[in-house]
């Protein structure tokens, strides 16, 4: 596709974007995430047959996905009010760190027992699919007009906004572990985790404050303010990639700090809401294009096994263990378990093994796509039904 004339590429992109926006009206009425429509649209127009254009650019897709996720996470932080998440700070962060690690471990171990994949590869797959997707969850809740009781909503908001960094770290580390032949000392792993998370969090806090200070001193025109903020997002992302800090954690933290100091600047929030939607559309469309639809039937059964393990075993265990020492009813824990939808992030993370040429990488990529698809279809379509059944609305 990239070898076509630029005019043709722009024409195709504009048509796909328009169809995505048009499709969102129908998915919204059906009560399934709008993002699913974007993903399926890319799948239909991508590598599906002789009349589709050939798209196989994993590195480009990954880099585009990284930038898109950075802007999406910054926007999530921008819209996160400290006062709202303060009461659930410990619960949300425990789910986003310990919960993700438990999900990856339980899912990986179960996949190893139930499939022909070796243990390191099974753990890598568990890590790839271990994080939830805020956009998928909240687009459904918004479409249904649901108001969840207790502290469920802020817990889900904080968890889904902060669990990508842990899954990202585990995916990168386990990929390196496999490529290095299993030589990866525990102390080195823990040290790398502490460094990655620490540098990412500190950089995010610092850059959030600096962004606020820069806008206060420079007093830019309204149109230039979002440009400066986007520049800083790209700066944070590239800096973290160079020094080994967690870029996703850094941009999310920067968004929280900046957003809570800039609450009166509604035009910035509105601008980034639009940009975030554009990034979501581009991200899901591109990921759909990257999939070879003819390969999906080959992973149907193993995909069903992995999806079932994730939804009915790994996720519930991680939630109940993570929230064991916090005040939460069994019904609340069950609902948080069920609402752990998978979105674009697992598919993006699955591109790292492909790019690094990890053995079985293409299989992991296809399975991850299948897991996301089943999660959105099954869990996404039953969010309101389960909420009524558990009486959490």
C-alpha positions as CSV (number, residue, x, y, z in Angstrom):
1,X,0.0,0.0,0.0
2,X,2.8,2.4,0.9
3,X,4.1,2.1,-2.7
4,X,1.0,3.7,-4.1
5,X,0.9,7.4,-5.1
6,X,0.4,9.7,-2.2
7,X,-2.9,10.9,-3.6
8,X,-4.2,7.3,-3.7
9,X,-3.1,6.7,-0.1
10,X,-4.7,9.9,1.1
11,X,-7.9,9.0,-0.7
12,X,-8.0,5.5,0.9
13,X,-7.3,7.0,4.3
14,X,-10.0,9.6,4.0
15,X,-12.6,7.0,2.9
16,X,-11.7,4.7,5.7
17,X,-11.9,7.5,8.3
18,X,-15.3,8.6,7.0
19,X,-16.6,5.0,7.0
20,X,-15.3,4.6,10.6
21,X,-17.2,7.7,11.8
22,X,-20.3,6.5,9.9
23,X,-20.0,3.0,11.4
24,X,-19.8,4.5,14.9
25,X,-23.4,5.5,14.8
26,X,-24.5,1.9,14.3
27,X,-22.2,0.3,16.9
28,X,-23.3,2.9,19.4
29,X,-26.9,1.9,19.0
30,X,-26.0,-1.8,19.3
31,X,-24.3,-1.2,22.6
32,X,-20.9,-2.6,21.5
33,X,-17.7,-0.5,21.6
34,X,-17.4,1.8,18.7
35,X,-13.8,0.8,18.5
36,X,-14.8,-2.7,17.4
37,X,-16.3,-1.3,14.2
38,X,-13.0,0.5,13.5
39,X,-11.1,-2.8,14.0
40,X,-13.4,-4.8,11.8
41,X,-13.4,-2.2,9.1
42,X,-9.6,-2.4,8.9
43,X,-9.9,-6.2,8.9
44,X,-12.3,-6.2,6.0
45,X,-10.3,-3.8,3.8
46,X,-6.9,-5.3,4.7
47,X,-5.2,-8.6,3.9
48,X,-8.3,-10.6,3.2
49,X,-8.1,-11.6,-0.4
50,X,-7.1,-10.7,-3.9
51,X,-9.3,-7.6,-4.0
52,X,-7.9,-6.1,-0.8
53,X,-4.7,-4.1,-0.7
54,X,-1.7,-5.8,0.8
55,X,-0.6,-4.2,4.1
56,X,2.2,-5.9,6.1
57,X,4.2,-3.2,7.9
58,X,4.6,-4.3,11.5
59,X,7.3,-1.8,12.5
60,X,5.3,1.1,11.0
61,X,2.2,-0.1,12.7
62,X,4.0,-0.5,16.0
63,X,5.5,2.9,16.0
64,X,2.2,4.5,15.0
65,X,0.5,2.5,17.8
66,X,3.1,3.8,20.3
67,X,2.5,7.4,19.4
68,X,-1.3,6.9,19.3
69,X,-1.3,5.2,22.7
70,X,0.8,8.0,24.2
71,X,-1.7,10.6,23.1
72,X,-4.7,8.5,24.2
73,X,-3.1,7.9,27.7
74,X,-2.2,11.5,28.1
75,X,-5.8,12.4,27.3
76,X,-7.0,9.8,29.8
77,X,-4.8,11.4,32.4
78,X,-6.0,14.9,31.4
79,X,-9.6,13.8,32.2
80,X,-8.7,12.1,35.5
81,X,-9.6,14.1,38.6
82,X,-7.4,13.5,41.6
83,X,-10.2,14.0,44.0
84,X,-12.3,11.3,42.3
85,X,-9.6,8.6,42.2
86,X,-8.0,9.4,45.6
87,X,-10.3,7.1,47.6
88,X,-9.5,4.2,45.3
89,X,-5.8,5.0,44.7
90,X,-4.5,1.9,46.4
91,X,-7.0,-0.5,44.9
92,X,-6.6,0.8,41.4
93,X,-2.8,0.8,41.5
94,X,-2.7,-2.7,43.0
95,X,-4.9,-4.0,40.2
96,X,-2.7,-2.1,37.6
97,X,0.5,-3.7,38.9
98,X,0.1,-6.8,41.0
99,X,-3.2,-7.6,39.2
100,X,-1.5,-7.4,35.8
101,X,1.4,-9.6,37.0
102,X,-1.0,-12.2,38.4
103,X,-3.1,-12.2,35.2
104,X,0.0,-12.8,33.1
105,X,1.3,-15.6,35.4
106,X,-2.1,-17.4,35.8
107,X,-2.9,-17.0,32.1
108,X,0.6,-18.0,31.0
109,X,0.6,-21.1,33.2
110,X,-2.9,-22.2,32.1
111,X,-2.0,-21.7,28.4
112,X,1.1,-23.8,28.9
113,X,-1.0,-26.6,30.4
114,X,-3.7,-26.5,27.9
115,X,-1.8,-25.8,24.6
116,X,1.3,-26.9,22.8
117,X,3.1,-23.6,23.5
118,X,6.3,-23.8,25.6
119,X,6.3,-22.1,29.0
120,X,8.2,-18.9,28.2
121,X,6.1,-18.3,25.1
122,X,2.9,-19.0,27.1
123,X,4.0,-16.4,29.7
124,X,4.8,-13.9,27.0
125,X,1.2,-14.4,25.6
126,X,-0.1,-14.0,29.1
127,X,1.8,-10.7,29.5
128,X,0.6,-9.4,26.1
129,X,-3.1,-9.9,26.9
130,X,-2.9,-8.9,30.6
131,X,-4.0,-5.2,30.4
132,X,-7.5,-3.8,30.1
133,X,-8.7,-1.1,27.8
134,X,-10.2,2.1,29.1
135,X,-11.7,3.3,25.8
136,X,-13.5,0.0,25.2
137,X,-14.9,-0.1,28.8
138,X,-16.1,3.5,28.9
139,X,-17.5,3.7,25.4
140,X,-20.0,0.9,26.4
141,X,-20.8,2.4,29.8
142,X,-21.5,5.7,28.0
143,X,-23.6,4.1,25.3
144,X,-25.7,2.3,27.9
145,X,-25.9,5.4,30.2
146,X,-24.9,3.3,33.2
147,X,-24.1,4.7,36.6
148,X,-22.2,2.1,38.6
149,X,-22.6,2.0,42.4
150,X,-19.9,2.4,45.0
151,X,-16.3,2.8,43.9
152,X,-16.5,0.6,40.9
153,X,-16.3,3.3,38.2
154,X,-13.2,5.2,39.6
155,X,-11.5,1.9,40.3
156,X,-12.0,0.8,36.7
157,X,-10.9,4.2,35.5
158,X,-7.7,4.2,37.4
159,X,-6.9,0.6,36.7
160,X,-7.5,0.8,33.0
161,X,-5.5,4.0,32.7
162,X,-2.5,2.7,34.6
163,X,-2.2,-1.0,33.8
164,X,-0.7,-0.6,30.3
165,X,2.8,0.3,31.6
166,X,3.1,-3.0,33.6
167,X,1.9,-5.1,30.6
168,X,4.3,-3.2,28.4
169,X,7.2,-3.9,30.7
170,X,6.4,-7.6,31.0
171,X,6.0,-8.0,27.3
172,X,9.4,-6.3,26.5
173,X,11.2,-8.2,29.3
174,X,9.8,-11.7,28.4
175,X,10.6,-11.1,24.7
176,X,14.2,-10.4,25.8
177,X,14.2,-13.4,28.1
178,X,13.2,-15.7,25.2
179,X,15.7,-14.2,22.8
180,X,18.5,-14.4,25.3
181,X,17.9,-18.1,25.8
182,X,16.3,-17.9,29.2
183,X,19.2,-16.1,30.9
184,X,17.5,-13.4,32.8
185,X,18.2,-13.2,36.6
186,X,15.4,-12.3,38.9
187,X,17.3,-9.5,40.5
188,X,18.0,-7.9,37.1
189,X,14.3,-8.2,36.2
190,X,13.2,-6.5,39.5
191,X,15.9,-3.8,39.1
192,X,14.8,-3.0,35.6
193,X,11.2,-2.9,36.7
194,X,12.0,-0.4,39.5
195,X,14.1,1.7,37.2
196,X,11.5,1.7,34.3
197,X,8.5,2.6,36.5
198,X,10.4,5.0,38.7
199,X,11.9,7.0,35.9
200,X,8.6,7.0,34.0
201,X,6.6,8.2,37.1
202,X,9.1,10.9,38.1
203,X,9.5,12.2,34.5
204,X,5.7,12.3,34.1
205,X,5.2,14.3,37.3
206,X,8.1,16.7,36.4
207,X,7.0,17.3,32.8
208,X,3.4,17.8,33.9
209,X,4.5,20.6,36.2
210,X,6.8,22.0,33.6
211,X,4.1,22.1,31.0
212,X,1.8,24.0,33.4
213,X,4.6,26.4,34.2
214,X,5.6,26.9,30.5
215,X,2.0,27.8,29.6
216,X,1.7,30.2,32.5
217,X,5.0,32.0,31.5
218,X,4.7,31.9,27.7
219,X,1.0,32.9,27.6
220,X,0.5,31.5,24.1
221,X,-2.3,32.1,21.8
222,X,-5.2,29.7,22.1
223,X,-4.3,27.8,18.9
224,X,-0.7,27.3,19.9
225,X,-1.3,25.9,23.4
226,X,-2.4,22.4,22.2
227,X,0.6,22.4,19.8
228,X,3.0,22.9,22.7
229,X,1.3,20.1,24.7
230,X,1.5,17.7,21.8
231,X,5.2,18.6,21.4
232,X,5.8,17.8,25.1
233,X,4.0,14.5,24.8
234,X,6.2,13.5,21.9
235,X,9.3,14.7,23.8
236,X,8.3,12.6,26.9
237,X,7.7,9.5,24.7
238,X,11.0,9.8,22.8
239,X,13.0,10.6,25.9
240,X,11.7,7.6,27.8
241,X,12.4,5.3,24.9
242,X,16.0,6.6,24.8
243,X,16.7,6.3,28.6
244,X,14.7,3.1,29.2
245,X,11.9,4.7,31.3
246,X,8.3,3.6,30.9
247,X,6.9,5.9,28.3
248,X,3.3,5.0,28.8
249,X,3.4,5.6,32.5
250,X,5.2,8.9,31.9
251,X,2.7,10.4,29.5
252,X,-0.3,9.3,31.6
253,X,1.2,10.8,34.8
254,X,2.0,14.0,33.0
255,X,-1.6,14.2,31.8
256,X,-2.9,13.8,35.3
257,X,-0.6,16.5,36.7
258,X,-1.2,18.9,33.9
259,X,-5.0,18.2,33.8
260,X,-5.5,18.9,37.5
261,X,-3.6,22.2,37.3
262,X,-5.4,23.3,34.2
263,X,-9.0,22.4,34.9
264,X,-10.3,25.8,33.7
265,X,-8.8,25.3,30.2
266,X,-11.8,23.5,28.7
267,X,-10.6,24.1,25.1
268,X,-7.5,22.0,25.7
269,X,-9.6,19.1,27.0
270,X,-12.0,19.4,24.0
271,X,-9.1,19.5,21.6
272,X,-7.5,16.4,23.1
273,X,-10.8,14.6,23.2
274,X,-11.0,15.0,19.4
275,X,-7.4,14.1,18.8
276,X,-7.7,11.0,21.1
277,X,-10.7,9.8,19.0
278,X,-8.7,10.3,15.8
279,X,-5.8,8.3,17.3
280,X,-8.2,5.5,18.4
281,X,-9.6,5.3,14.9
282,X,-6.2,5.3,13.2
283,X,-4.9,2.8,15.7
284,X,-7.7,0.3,15.4
285,X,-7.9,0.7,11.6
286,X,-4.2,0.1,11.2
287,X,-4.2,-2.9,13.5
288,X,-7.1,-4.4,11.6
289,X,-5.2,-3.8,8.3
290,X,-2.2,-5.6,9.7
291,X,-4.1,-8.8,10.4
292,X,-4.2,-11.5,7.7
293,X,-7.8,-12.6,7.9
294,X,-7.1,-15.9,6.3
295,X,-4.9,-16.9,9.2
296,X,-7.6,-16.4,11.9
297,X,-9.4,-19.8,11.4
298,X,-6.1,-21.5,12.2
299,X,-6.1,-20.0,15.7
300,X,-9.8,-20.4,16.4
301,X,-9.5,-23.2,18.9
302,X,-6.4,-22.0,20.7
303,X,-7.9,-18.5,20.6
304,X,-11.0,-19.8,22.3
305,X,-8.9,-21.6,25.0
306,X,-6.9,-18.4,25.7
307,X,-9.9,-16.2,25.8
308,X,-11.8,-18.5,28.1
309,X,-8.8,-18.8,30.4
310,X,-8.4,-15.0,30.5
311,X,-12.1,-14.2,31.1
312,X,-13.0,-17.0,33.5
313,X,-9.8,-17.9,35.3
314,X,-6.9,-15.4,35.1
315,X,-8.8,-12.1,35.4
316,X,-11.1,-13.2,38.3
317,X,-8.2,-14.6,40.3
318,X,-6.1,-11.4,39.8
319,X,-9.0,-9.2,40.9
320,X,-9.9,-11.2,44.0
321,X,-6.3,-11.6,45.1
322,X,-5.5,-7.9,44.4
323,X,-8.6,-6.6,46.3
324,X,-8.4,-9.2,49.1
325,X,-7.3,-6.6,51.6
326,X,-9.6,-3.8,50.5
327,X,-13.2,-3.1,51.2
328,X,-15.1,-4.4,48.3
329,X,-18.0,-6.8,48.1
330,X,-17.9,-10.1,46.2
331,X,-20.4,-8.7,43.7
332,X,-18.2,-5.6,43.0
333,X,-15.1,-7.9,42.6
334,X,-17.0,-10.1,40.2
335,X,-18.2,-7.1,38.1
336,X,-14.7,-5.6,38.0
337,X,-13.5,-9.0,36.8
338,X,-16.0,-9.2,34.0
339,X,-15.5,-5.6,32.8
340,X,-11.8,-6.2,32.2
341,X,-12.2,-5.7,28.4
342,X,-9.2,-6.1,26.1
343,X,-8.8,-3.4,23.4
344,X,-6.0,-2.2,21.1
345,X,-3.2,-2.5,23.6
346,X,-2.7,-6.3,23.5
347,X,-2.6,-6.2,19.7
348,X,0.0,-3.3,19.8
349,X,2.1,-5.2,22.4
350,X,1.9,-8.4,20.3
351,X,3.8,-6.5,17.6
352,X,6.9,-6.3,19.7
353,X,7.7,-10.0,19.5
354,X,7.0,-9.8,15.7
355,X,9.4,-6.9,15.4
356,X,12.0,-8.6,17.6
357,X,11.5,-11.9,15.6
358,X,10.6,-13.9,18.7
359,X,9.7,-17.6,17.8
360,X,6.0,-18.1,17.3
361,X,5.5,-14.3,17.2
362,X,3.0,-14.3,14.3
363,X,0.9,-16.9,16.1
364,X,0.9,-14.8,19.3
365,X,-0.2,-11.8,17.2
366,X,-3.1,-13.6,15.7
367,X,-4.2,-15.1,19.1
368,X,-4.0,-11.6,20.7
369,X,-6.3,-10.3,18.0
370,X,-8.7,-13.2,18.5
371,X,-8.7,-12.5,22.3
372,X,-9.5,-8.9,21.8
373,X,-12.3,-9.7,19.4
374,X,-14.0,-12.2,21.7
375,X,-13.5,-10.0,24.8
376,X,-15.3,-7.1,23.1
377,X,-18.0,-9.2,21.6
378,X,-18.8,-11.3,24.7
379,X,-17.9,-9.1,27.7
380,X,-18.8,-5.9,25.9
381,X,-22.3,-7.0,24.9
382,X,-23.1,-8.2,28.4
383,X,-21.8,-5.4,30.6
384,X,-25.2,-4.0,31.4
385,X,-26.8,-7.5,31.8
386,X,-24.2,-8.5,34.3
387,X,-24.4,-5.2,36.2
388,X,-28.2,-5.7,36.7
389,X,-27.7,-9.3,37.7
390,X,-25.1,-8.4,40.3
391,X,-27.1,-5.3,41.3
392,X,-24.2,-2.8,41.0
393,X,-26.2,-0.1,39.2
